[in-house]
Amino acid sequence: MGVIELPVFLAIVSAILGATVGSFLNVVIYRIPRGLSVNEPRRSFCPKCKYQIPFHLNIPILSWFLLAGKCKNCSGVVSFRYCFVEILTAFLFLLAWLTFAGSFDQVFYENPQLVLVSWFLISLLVAASFIDIEHHIIPDRINKCGAVVGIISAFIFPSIVHEFMGMDQIFYQGFGSRVKAVGWSLTGIACGLLVLYSVVIFGKIIFGKKSLSSGDSVTWNIIEGKENPILIIEDNEMPFEDLFFVGTEKIVLCSSEIEINGQEYGKGDLIVYYDRLVFGDDVVIPIEEWKTLNGKSSEINYKREAMGLGDVKFIAMFGAFIGWKGVLFALFAASLIGTAVNLPGKILGKDSAFTRIPFGPYLAAGALFWLFCGADLLEWYFNLLTIEIQ
């Protein structure tokens, strides 16, 4: 049996480390949106029976296959998402190692210290993406933590300006270069905030408010269950899948009569989100608890945004790492990827898990694309333009 060479061994270690980090990211993805601590309990637990999983049954990737995707204690189904996150993170950690640190036949070239920064950024992007897919939110804790670490990383490793941000190669040494690197990091944050917030404002102007009914009192009700409720106003049917896209939309019903689950709530404004009802300051009812919902309203308004503010903060966060060029590239790439994924379903009129993906994961994909090959692709494109012009 031959001895594994050091470059191959380190590449394997990076993949194993990625799978392990992916296991922790699953904890983050499950707990943070639910307001739970990522430290208590220290061990992972089954979401269904709360059985705390022992170490020997919590081996990244392998355990899911060995247990056939089921909990050892209650035999409840464990989503493949847990295994997929570990596989994805392992792959991205390996790719980051091969891009910034070494290769399968060479150890420590270019800027190996930057692999640590790339691993941290990858972890943030993966966690935020899967939280956004499930809950249609990107927690501020992730965005704030990432922005701070991005700025600090630029100060400690000023070569990030060239390697991550795609700026011209210069000699990065001394305090002055570190201050400039922080400046470029802040520029990336500002660019992300400015560009995407402009999209939000423009979206509000174009799509901000639409009247579904006004004037005379109309009867309405919402039928069906959790997967695809339908709002019925008089004889008009509007499925939720046609109303809720990014998770920030809402339907405001100014009602004279409201009945929820057979209980009268009287006069007031009922706000319907994709996952909950809100009436007044005290009544919040999750979508899975809806049984019956009807009423009479003099005015019904549908309010939507081009995207949520979480996306604005998200792109600003990774802008701290990849700079203004990376921000613009990620936004462009996210638009292309999102269109390619969603357009077939929209044309065919078929709803699927892919057509329900919010914009955050596409932004993350664009950022990763830039991190690994975006700068080189951009340079190739401009060189191609130069050749054609000549």
Secondary structure, DSSP 8 states (H G I E B T S, - for coil): -----HHHHHHHHHHHHHHHHHHHHHHHHHHGGGT--SSSSSS-B-TTT--B--GGG--TTHHHHHTTTB-TTT--B--HHHHHHHHHHHHHHHHHHHHHT--SS--S-S-TTHHHHHHHHHHHHHHHHHHHHHHS---HHHHHHHHHHHHHHHHH-TTHHHHTT--------SHHHHHHHHHHHHHHHHHHHHHHHHHHHHHHHHHSEEEEEEEEEEEEEEES-SS--EEEETTEEEEGGGT-SSS--EEEEEEEEEEETTEE--SEEEEE-SSEEEETTTEEEEGGG---EEEEEEEEEEE--SS-HHHHHHHHHHHHHHHHHHHHHHHHHHHHHHHHHHHHHHHHT---TTTT--HHHHHHHHHHHIIIIIHHHHHHHHHHHHHHH-
